[in-house]
Amino acid sequence: MSEHYHYIIVGAGSAGCVLANRLSASGEYRVLLLEAGGRDSNPWIHIPLGYAKHFTNPKVNWLYHAEAGTEWVQRKVFHPRGKILGGSSSINGMVYIRGQKEDYDHWRQLGNTGWSYDDVLPYFRKAEDQERGGDDFHGTGGPLAVSDPREPHPLADAFLESAEQAGYARNADFNGAEQEGFGYYQWTMRNGLRCSAAVGYLKPARHRSNLKVITQAHTTRIEFDGKRATGVTYRKGNALVTAQLADGGEVLVSGGAYNSPQLLQLSGVGPAGLLRDHGIEVVADLPGVGSNLQDHYNGPLMYKINQPITANDVANKLSHRIKAAFKYAVGRKGLLHMGVAYAGGFIKAHPNSATPDIQLLFMLLSSEKVGEAAHPWSGVSVVTTLARPESRGSVEIASADPFTPIAIHPNYMTESKDRDTLIYGLKAAREIMNQSALAPYIEAEHAPGSECTTDEQLLQFLKDAGRTSYHPIGTCVMGSGTMAVVDERLRVHGMKGLRVVDASIMPSLVSGNTNAPTIMIGEKASDMILADAR
């Protein structure tokens, strides 16, 4: 292959894998895909419950920690991010959620032409291989498999019945006409195996002679001639290598909400004062690079269960592990085949909310801290997640050294409505868990515990034990204001040959998990890039 490429993609995560597939499909363009991590060869990447093994695995995980806040969450919060082909889609909980129609219509209302719900729905459908078949909302034959659990679970059934007893409706499709209600989640899984972006998009394209994929290649900077990107420099082993663009080519930054702004800042694109503080020559003063950080913060309610039918039991008892392994090997069923949440729902918790503002995830597992061992008893969790946070944070380089982790300042719960909505959500989740359908299974509430009853106590619980849902977005925001980083075609303002294509371009956080929207962004961006090349 030539040393010059039409497209250099930095980051083989959810969006990067989509770009690599779509931009190389015609054979007309030479495409280079760079990934700082390794290949997705570990079998536990592909066994769905294997995500639990990768929360603290530095071979596949960047292992970021957010800085302690000065207001409400005054402790460091763990932020796992995928460092492997497929990015976070190779280590996530596989829940397939797009968000609400209103989320995307809001993007359009902010001035982003082409990003309304009606505009993006075709790309969700294009990406999807929906197990249930196609309809107005869903597609078949796409690279991303979307599947139902291969068997029900008695605790999940009891949870859904309890939600009905508490007055909530059932919903068979959170990604259809309405999001509100309770039901089983769908997972990005095919035949009981994880369908990451690497599996769905990259694997079918790897044989193409015009696509080159280099792993263990940490991109250290984007190269410029004036305001035009000309290539990138990356470290492979002990060597620094420069990959160059062909005439009219583009660098496509797809490192995610943390690594994309980091690379831009290291390359001289970002807030001028920050760059000069670290001795970096300013190529473009874009103050919005690294700002507008948003993430889903949650409160994990945990319960002791009186029957050994949870993932805790599989983790703690050899006999249960053997049974689970046999069941999975024979029929791709059982707890090894599950995503992070079996069932859940979306509710309007705050009295002033017109659409759901809380996502509940019913998990057949519990642990004191993310990445630590499961509790020694049978347990479940009800993760109560703030769907549309108003609090905003930022990320910024801590050094001109590209191997120094970026400083993450999420500023969780700094807005009062975030705190109020989460407290309403915790109360609603507790009400569901106290219904009669679950009573035969629940031994006790472990966290926060029955003694935690007042709003002040619940707020303290959120401060002390709240977690992120690992959905950071917004740090290279799309728009036209002074803090915008990219335009509606994802071109970096004031630059040529440079785009950002990943969750960092989202103007506001969608009401749900972010993997499906990120893949949609990759699909839509691919069409725009190819159209602009002609």
C-alpha positions as CSV (number, residue, x, y, z in Angstrom):
1,M,0.0,0.0,0.0
2,S,1.0,3.6,-0.5
3,E,2.3,5.5,2.4
4,H,-0.3,8.2,1.7
5,Y,-3.9,7.7,2.6
6,H,-7.2,9.3,1.7
7,Y,-8.5,8.8,5.2
8,I,-6.6,8.3,8.4
9,I,-8.9,7.2,11.3
10,V,-7.5,7.6,14.8
11,G,-9.3,5.2,17.1
12,A,-10.9,1.8,16.3
13,G,-13.8,2.3,18.7
14,S,-17.5,2.2,17.8
15,A,-17.4,5.1,15.3
16,G,-13.9,4.3,14.0
17,C,-14.8,0.8,13.0
18,V,-17.9,2.1,11.2
19,L,-15.8,4.6,9.3
20,A,-13.2,2.0,8.4
21,N,-15.9,-0.3,6.9
22,R,-17.9,2.3,5.0
23,L,-15.0,4.4,3.7
24,S,-13.1,1.4,2.3
25,A,-16.1,-0.4,0.9
26,S,-15.9,0.9,-2.7
27,G,-12.2,0.2,-3.0
28,E,-11.7,3.7,-4.3
29,Y,-10.0,5.2,-1.2
30,R,-7.0,4.1,0.8
31,V,-7.9,4.0,4.5
32,L,-5.6,3.7,7.6
33,L,-7.1,2.8,10.9
34,L,-4.9,3.3,14.0
35,E,-5.7,1.8,17.4
36,A,-3.7,2.3,20.6
37,G,-4.8,-1.0,22.0
38,G,-4.6,-4.5,20.7
39,R,-6.7,-7.0,18.9
40,D,-9.9,-8.4,20.3
41,S,-8.6,-12.0,20.5
42,N,-9.3,-12.6,24.2
43,P,-12.3,-15.1,24.3
44,W,-13.8,-13.2,27.3
45,I,-14.3,-10.2,25.0
46,H,-16.9,-12.2,23.1
47,I,-18.6,-14.0,26.0
48,P,-21.2,-11.4,27.1
49,L,-20.7,-11.7,30.9
50,G,-17.0,-11.4,30.2
51,Y,-17.3,-7.6,30.5
52,A,-16.9,-8.0,34.2
53,K,-13.3,-9.2,33.7
54,H,-12.3,-6.1,31.8
55,F,-13.2,-3.3,34.2
56,T,-9.7,-3.3,35.6
57,N,-7.7,-5.0,32.8
58,P,-5.1,-2.5,31.5
59,K,-4.6,-4.6,28.4
60,V,-8.0,-3.6,27.1
61,N,-8.9,-0.6,29.2
62,W,-7.6,3.0,29.6
63,L,-8.5,2.8,33.3
64,Y,-9.2,6.5,33.6
65,H,-10.2,8.2,36.9
66,A,-12.1,11.5,37.1
67,E,-10.6,14.1,39.4
68,A,-12.3,14.7,42.7
69,G,-14.9,17.5,42.5
70,T,-15.0,20.5,44.8
71,E,-18.7,20.6,45.2
72,W,-20.9,17.5,45.4
73,V,-18.9,14.4,44.4
74,Q,-15.6,15.0,46.2
75,R,-13.9,11.8,45.3
76,K,-12.3,10.3,42.3
77,V,-14.7,8.2,40.1
78,F,-13.5,5.3,38.0
79,H,-14.0,5.7,34.2
80,P,-13.2,2.5,32.2
81,R,-12.8,3.1,28.5
82,G,-12.1,0.5,25.8
83,K,-8.5,0.3,24.6
84,I,-8.9,-2.4,22.0
85,L,-10.3,-3.0,18.5
86,G,-14.0,-2.1,19.0
87,G,-13.2,0.4,21.8
88,S,-15.8,0.5,24.5
89,S,-18.2,-1.6,22.4
90,S,-15.8,-4.6,23.2
91,I,-16.0,-4.2,26.9
92,N,-19.4,-2.6,27.6
93,G,-22.6,-4.1,28.9
94,M,-24.1,-4.4,25.4
95,V,-27.5,-2.6,26.2
96,Y,-29.0,-1.4,22.9
97,I,-30.7,2.0,23.5
98,R,-30.9,4.9,21.1
99,G,-32.5,7.6,23.3
100,Q,-35.7,9.6,22.8
101,K,-37.0,11.2,19.6
102,E,-36.8,14.5,21.5
103,D,-33.1,14.2,22.2
104,Y,-32.3,14.4,18.5
105,D,-34.9,17.0,17.7
106,H,-33.2,19.1,20.4
107,W,-29.9,18.8,18.5
108,R,-31.6,20.1,15.4
109,Q,-33.2,23.0,17.4
110,L,-29.7,24.0,18.5
111,G,-29.0,24.7,14.8
112,N,-27.5,21.3,13.7
113,T,-29.1,20.8,10.3
114,G,-29.5,17.1,9.5
115,W,-29.5,15.8,13.0
116,S,-33.2,15.6,13.9
117,Y,-34.8,12.3,14.8
118,D,-36.2,11.9,11.4
119,D,-32.8,12.6,9.9
120,V,-30.9,10.0,12.1
121,L,-33.5,7.2,12.2
122,P,-32.5,5.9,8.7
123,Y,-28.9,5.5,10.0
124,F,-30.0,3.6,13.1
125,R,-32.0,1.3,10.8
126,K,-29.1,1.0,8.4
127,A,-26.7,-0.2,11.2
128,E,-29.1,-2.6,12.7
129,D,-29.7,-6.3,12.2
130,Q,-32.8,-6.6,14.4
131,E,-33.6,-10.1,15.5
132,R,-37.3,-9.4,15.6
133,G,-37.4,-8.2,12.0
134,G,-37.7,-4.8,10.4
135,D,-40.4,-2.2,10.7
136,D,-40.7,1.6,10.6
137,F,-38.2,1.9,13.5
138,H,-35.9,-1.1,12.9
139,G,-33.7,-2.5,10.2
140,T,-32.4,-6.0,9.3
141,G,-29.2,-7.0,7.6
142,G,-27.0,-4.3,9.1
143,P,-23.7,-5.0,10.7
144,L,-24.8,-4.5,14.3
145,A,-26.8,-7.4,15.7
146,V,-29.6,-6.6,18.2
147,S,-31.1,-9.5,20.1
148,D,-33.4,-10.4,22.9
149,P,-32.3,-12.4,25.9
150,R,-32.3,-16.0,24.8
151,E,-34.4,-17.0,27.9
152,P,-36.2,-15.1,30.6
153,H,-35.2,-14.9,34.2
154,P,-37.5,-15.2,37.2
155,L,-36.1,-12.2,39.0
156,A,-36.4,-10.1,35.9
157,D,-40.0,-11.2,35.4
158,A,-40.7,-10.4,39.1
159,F,-39.1,-6.9,38.6
160,L,-41.3,-6.2,35.6
161,E,-44.4,-7.4,37.4
162,S,-43.5,-5.2,40.4
163,A,-43.2,-2.2,38.0
164,E,-46.7,-2.8,36.8
165,Q,-47.9,-3.1,40.4
166,A,-46.4,0.3,41.0
167,G,-48.4,1.7,38.2
168,Y,-46.0,1.7,35.3
169,A,-46.8,0.4,31.8
170,R,-45.0,-2.4,30.0
171,N,-43.0,-1.5,26.9
172,A,-41.7,-4.2,24.5
173,D,-39.5,-1.8,22.5
174,F,-37.7,1.1,24.1
175,N,-36.4,2.1,20.7
176,G,-39.8,2.2,19.0
177,A,-42.7,4.7,19.2
178,E,-42.3,5.4,22.9
179,Q,-39.4,5.0,25.4
180,E,-41.4,5.2,28.6
181,G,-42.3,2.0,30.4
182,F,-40.7,-1.3,31.5
183,G,-39.5,-4.4,29.7
184,Y,-36.6,-6.6,28.8
185,Y,-33.6,-4.9,27.3
186,Q,-32.1,-5.9,24.0
187,W,-28.4,-6.5,23.6
188,T,-25.8,-6.1,20.9
189,M,-25.4,-9.9,20.6
190,R,-25.6,-12.5,17.8
191,N,-26.1,-16.2,18.6
192,G,-25.1,-15.6,22.3
193,L,-21.9,-13.8,21.4
194,R,-21.0,-10.1,21.7
195,C,-21.4,-8.1,18.5
196,S,-19.0,-5.2,19.0
197,A,-18.3,-2.7,16.4
198,A,-15.1,-4.6,15.6
199,V,-17.1,-7.8,15.1
200,G,-19.9,-6.2,13.2
201,Y,-18.1,-3.6,11.1
202,L,-14.3,-4.2,11.1
203,K,-14.1,-8.0,10.8
204,P,-15.9,-8.2,7.4
205,A,-13.7,-5.4,6.0
206,R,-10.3,-6.7,7.2
207,H,-9.6,-8.5,3.9
208,R,-9.8,-5.4,1.8
209,S,-6.5,-4.4,0.2
210,N,-7.3,-0.7,0.6
211,L,-7.8,-0.9,4.3
212,K,-4.8,-1.1,6.7
213,V,-5.3,-1.6,10.4
214,I,-2.5,-1.0,12.8
215,T,-2.9,-2.0,16.5
216,Q,-0.7,-0.9,19.4
217,A,-0.3,2.4,17.5
218,H,-0.7,5.3,19.9
219,T,-1.3,8.5,17.9
220,T,0.7,11.3,19.5
221,R,-0.2,14.3,17.3
222,I,-1.9,15.5,14.2
223,E,0.4,17.1,11.7
224,F,-0.6,20.4,10.0
225,D,0.5,22.7,7.2
226,G,-1.0,25.9,8.3
227,K,-4.7,25.1,9.0
228,R,-4.7,21.9,6.9
229,A,-4.2,18.5,8.4
230,T,-1.5,16.6,6.5
231,G,-1.2,13.4,8.5
232,V,-0.6,12.0,12.0
233,T,2.4,10.8,14.0
234,Y,2.0,7.6,16.1
235,R,4.2,5.5,18.3
236,K,4.5,1.8,17.3
237,G,6.8,0.0,19.8
238,N,9.8,2.3,20.2
239,A,9.4,4.0,16.9
240,L,7.6,7.2,15.9
241,V,5.9,6.9,12.5
242,T,4.3,9.6,10.4
243,A,1.4,8.6,8.2
244,Q,0.6,11.2,5.5
245,L,-2.6,12.2,3.7
246,A,-3.0,12.1,0.0
247,D,-4.1,15.3,-1.7
248,G,-7.6,16.2,-0.4
249,G,-7.4,13.5,2.3
250,E,-8.8,13.8,5.8
251,V,-7.8,12.9,9.4
252,L,-10.8,11.5,11.2
253,V,-10.4,11.7,15.0
254,S,-12.5,9.0,16.7
255,G,-10.9,8.6,20.1
256,G,-14.0,9.2,22.1
257,A,-15.0,11.9,24.6
258,Y,-11.6,11.8,26.4
259,N,-9.0,10.9,23.8
260,S,-10.3,13.1,21.0
261,P,-10.0,16.4,22.8
262,Q,-6.7,15.2,24.2
263,L,-5.3,14.6,20.8
264,L,-6.6,17.9,19.5
265,Q,-5.1,19.8,22.4
266,L,-1.7,18.0,22.1
267,S,-1.7,19.0,18.4
268,G,-2.3,22.7,19.0
269,V,-6.1,22.8,18.5
270,G,-7.9,23.9,21.7
271,P,-8.0,26.7,24.3
272,A,-5.0,28.9,23.6
273,G,-4.2,29.6,27.2
274,L,-4.2,25.9,28.1
275,L,-1.9,25.0,25.2
276,R,0.6,27.8,25.9
277,D,0.7,26.7,29.6
278,H,2.0,23.4,28.4
279,G,4.4,24.8,25.8
280,I,2.3,23.7,22.8
281,E,2.2,25.9,19.7
282,V,-1.3,27.1,19.0
283,V,-2.6,26.0,15.6
284,A,-6.2,27.0,16.2
285,D,-7.7,28.7,19.3
286,L,-10.8,26.7,19.9
287,P,-11.9,27.2,23.5
288,G,-14.6,24.5,23.3
289,V,-12.2,21.6,22.9
290,G,-12.6,19.7,26.1
291,S,-15.6,21.6,27.4
292,N,-19.3,20.6,27.6
293,L,-18.5,17.2,29.2
294,Q,-21.7,15.3,30.1
295,D,-22.1,11.9,31.6
296,H,-24.9,9.7,33.2
297,Y,-24.5,9.7,36.9
298,N,-26.4,7.0,38.9
299,G,-27.3,5.6,42.3
300,P,-26.9,1.8,42.6
301,L,-29.6,0.3,44.9
302,M,-28.5,-3.2,46.0
303,Y,-30.5,-6.0,47.5
304,K,-29.8,-9.4,49.1
305,I,-31.7,-12.2,47.4
306,N,-32.7,-15.4,49.2
307,Q,-32.2,-17.7,46.2
308,P,-28.9,-18.6,44.5
309,I,-30.0,-17.5,41.0
310,T,-27.8,-14.4,40.4
311,A,-24.5,-13.7,38.8
312,N,-23.0,-13.3,42.3
313,D,-23.5,-17.0,42.7
314,V,-21.8,-17.8,39.5
315,A,-18.8,-15.7,40.6
316,N,-18.6,-17.2,44.1
317,K,-19.4,-20.9,43.7
318,L,-17.6,-23.4,41.6
319,S,-20.6,-25.6,41.1
320,H,-22.6,-22.6,39.8
321,R,-19.7,-21.7,37.4
322,I,-19.7,-25.2,36.1
323,K,-23.4,-25.2,35.5
324,A,-23.4,-21.8,33.9
325,A,-20.5,-22.8,31.6
326,F,-22.2,-25.9,30.5
327,K,-25.5,-24.1,29.8
328,Y,-23.7,-21.5,27.8
329,A,-21.6,-24.0,25.9
330,V,-24.6,-26.1,24.9
331,G,-27.2,-23.5,24.1
332,R,-25.6,-20.0,24.5
333,K,-28.0,-19.4,27.4
334,G,-27.8,-18.8,31.1
335,L,-26.1,-16.0,33.0
336,L,-22.9,-16.1,30.8
337,H,-25.0,-14.9,27.9
338,M,-26.4,-11.8,29.5
339,G,-25.6,-8.1,29.1
340,V,-25.2,-5.9,32.1
341,A,-29.0,-5.4,32.6
342,Y,-31.6,-8.0,31.9
343,A,-34.6,-5.7,32.3
344,G,-35.4,-2.1,33.2
345,G,-37.4,0.9,32.2
346,F,-37.7,4.6,31.7
347,I,-39.8,6.9,33.9
348,K,-40.7,10.5,34.5
349,A,-39.5,11.0,38.0
350,H,-39.3,14.7,38.4
351,P,-42.8,16.3,38.4
352,N,-41.8,18.9,35.8
353,S,-40.5,16.4,33.3
354,A,-42.4,16.0,30.0
355,T,-40.5,12.8,29.0
356,P,-38.6,10.1,30.9
357,D,-35.7,11.5,32.9
358,I,-34.6,8.4,34.8
359,Q,-33.4,5.1,33.3
360,L,-33.6,2.0,35.6
361,L,-31.4,-1.0,34.9
362,F,-32.2,-4.2,36.8
363,M,-28.9,-6.1,37.1
364,L,-28.5,-9.7,38.3
365,L,-25.3,-8.9,40.2
366,S,-24.0,-6.6,42.9
367,S,-20.6,-5.5,44.2
368,E,-19.3,-2.9,46.6
369,K,-17.3,-1.1,43.9
370,V,-17.2,-1.4,40.2
371,G,-14.5,-3.8,39.1
372,E,-14.3,-5.5,42.6
373,A,-15.5,-9.0,43.5
374,A,-19.2,-9.7,43.6
375,H,-20.8,-9.7,47.0
376,P,-20.5,-13.1,48.8
377,W,-24.3,-13.4,48.8
378,S,-26.9,-13.6,46.1
379,G,-27.6,-10.1,45.0
380,V,-29.2,-7.8,42.5
381,S,-28.8,-4.1,41.7
382,V,-31.2,-1.4,40.5
383,V,-29.1,1.2,38.9
384,T,-31.0,4.5,38.9
385,T,-29.6,6.7,36.2
386,L,-30.1,10.4,35.6
387,A,-31.0,10.5,31.9
388,R,-30.5,14.1,31.0
389,P,-28.0,15.8,33.3
390,E,-27.8,19.6,33.3
391,S,-24.3,19.6,35.0
392,R,-21.3,20.2,32.7
393,G,-17.7,19.3,33.1
394,S,-14.5,19.4,31.1
395,V,-11.4,17.5,30.1
396,E,-7.9,18.9,29.5
397,I,-4.4,17.7,29.0
398,A,-2.3,17.6,32.2
399,S,1.0,17.6,30.2
400,A,2.4,17.9,26.7
401,D,3.4,14.3,27.0
402,P,0.8,12.3,25.0
403,F,1.2,9.3,27.4
404,T,0.0,11.3,30.4
405,P,-3.7,10.6,31.1
406,I,-6.0,13.5,30.5
407,A,-7.5,15.3,33.5
408,I,-11.3,14.7,33.7
409,H,-13.5,17.1,35.7
410,P,-17.1,15.8,35.4
411,N,-18.7,18.2,38.0
412,Y,-21.4,15.6,38.8
413,M,-24.6,16.9,40.4
414,T,-23.5,20.6,40.5
415,E,-27.0,21.6,39.1
416,S,-29.8,21.3,41.7
417,K,-32.2,19.7,39.2
418,D,-29.8,16.8,38.7
419,R,-29.8,16.2,42.5
420,D,-33.6,16.5,42.8
421,T,-34.3,14.2,39.8
422,L,-32.0,11.5,41.1
423,I,-33.6,11.6,44.5
424,Y,-37.1,11.3,42.9
425,G,-35.7,8.4,40.9
426,L,-34.3,6.5,43.9
427,K,-37.7,6.8,45.6
428,A,-39.5,5.5,42.6
429,A,-37.0,2.6,42.2
430,R,-37.5,1.7,45.9
431,E,-41.3,1.8,45.5
432,I,-41.0,-0.8,42.7
433,M,-38.7,-3.0,44.7
434,N,-41.1,-3.0,47.6
435,Q,-44.0,-4.5,45.6
436,S,-45.4,-7.9,46.3
437,A,-44.1,-9.6,43.2
438,L,-40.5,-9.2,44.4
439,A,-41.2,-9.9,48.1
440,P,-40.7,-13.7,47.8
441,Y,-37.1,-13.1,46.6
442,I,-35.8,-10.1,48.6
443,E,-34.1,-10.7,51.9
444,A,-33.0,-7.1,52.6
445,E,-31.9,-3.8,51.0
446,H,-28.2,-3.7,51.3
447,A,-27.5,-0.2,49.9
448,P,-28.3,2.4,50.9
449,G,-30.2,0.4,53.5
450,S,-33.5,0.8,55.2
451,E,-32.2,3.4,57.6
452,C,-31.6,5.8,54.7
453,T,-35.0,7.5,54.3
454,T,-34.7,11.3,54.1
455,D,-33.7,13.4,51.1
456,E,-30.6,14.5,52.9
457,Q,-29.6,10.9,53.5
458,L,-30.3,9.9,49.9
459,L,-28.2,12.8,48.7
460,Q,-25.4,11.7,50.9
461,F,-25.7,8.2,49.5
462,L,-25.4,9.6,45.9
463,K,-22.3,11.7,47.0
464,D,-20.6,8.7,48.7
465,A,-21.6,5.8,46.5
466,G,-22.9,7.2,43.1
467,R,-21.3,6.0,40.0
468,T,-20.9,6.9,36.3
469,S,-22.7,4.9,33.7
470,Y,-19.7,5.3,31.4
471,H,-21.4,7.5,28.8
472,P,-19.2,10.6,28.5
473,I,-20.0,12.9,25.5
474,G,-19.8,16.4,24.3
475,T,-16.2,17.5,24.5
476,C,-15.8,18.3,20.8
477,V,-19.4,19.7,20.6
478,M,-21.2,20.1,17.3
479,G,-22.6,23.6,16.6
480,S,-21.9,27.1,15.5
481,G,-21.4,29.1,18.7
482,T,-18.1,30.3,20.2
483,M,-17.7,27.0,22.1
484,A,-18.5,24.7,19.2
485,V,-15.7,22.5,17.9
486,V,-17.2,20.9,14.8
487,D,-20.0,22.0,12.3
488,E,-23.0,19.9,11.4
489,R,-20.8,17.9,8.9
490,L,-18.3,17.2,11.8
491,R,-15.6,19.4,10.3
492,V,-13.4,21.1,12.8
493,H,-14.1,24.8,12.7
494,G,-11.4,26.8,10.9
495,M,-9.5,23.8,9.8
496,K,-9.2,21.7,6.6
497,G,-8.9,18.0,6.3
498,L,-9.9,17.4,9.9
499,R,-13.1,16.0,11.4
500,V,-14.2,14.5,14.7
501,V,-16.5,11.5,14.5
502,D,-17.5,10.0,17.8
503,A,-19.6,10.7,20.9
504,S,-17.7,13.8,21.7
505,I,-19.6,15.7,19.0
506,M,-23.0,15.2,20.8
507,P,-24.4,18.6,21.8
508,S,-26.4,17.0,24.7
509,L,-26.6,13.6,26.2
510,V,-29.2,11.2,24.9
511,S,-31.6,9.6,27.3
512,G,-30.0,6.2,27.5
513,N,-27.0,4.2,26.6
514,T,-24.6,5.8,24.1
515,N,-23.1,3.0,22.0
516,A,-26.0,2.8,19.5
517,P,-26.0,6.6,19.0
518,T,-22.2,6.6,18.5
519,I,-22.5,3.9,15.8
520,M,-25.2,6.0,14.2
521,I,-22.9,9.0,14.2
522,G,-20.3,6.8,12.4
523,E,-22.8,5.8,9.8
524,K,-24.0,9.3,9.1
525,A,-20.5,10.8,9.1
526,S,-19.5,8.1,6.5
527,D,-22.2,9.3,4.1
528,M,-21.2,12.9,4.6
529,I,-17.5,12.3,4.1
530,L,-18.1,10.3,0.9
531,A,-20.5,12.9,-0.4
532,D,-18.0,15.7,0.3
533,A,-15.3,13.8,-1.6
534,R,-17.2,13.8,-4.8
